[in-house]
């Protein structure tokens, strides 16, 4: 298991903050949408599973990982 840290950056307007495993941040100002956030999360998950599996994960593997890790929400 890993931990992530985020900081609240408030300069007015909309923003999207994504914390990564290495505690770096991606901040997007402006018109970030829920679809943008979901796509970014999916890209992160695909890279993470690729590193773990040493191959490209299938859509089924991505969906199963998401089900397992979001079941409590």
Secondary structure, DSSP 8 states (H G I E B T S, - for coil): ----------SSS-EEEEE-TTS-EEEEESS--HHHHHHHHHHHHHHHHHHHHTS---HHHHHHHHHHHHTT-
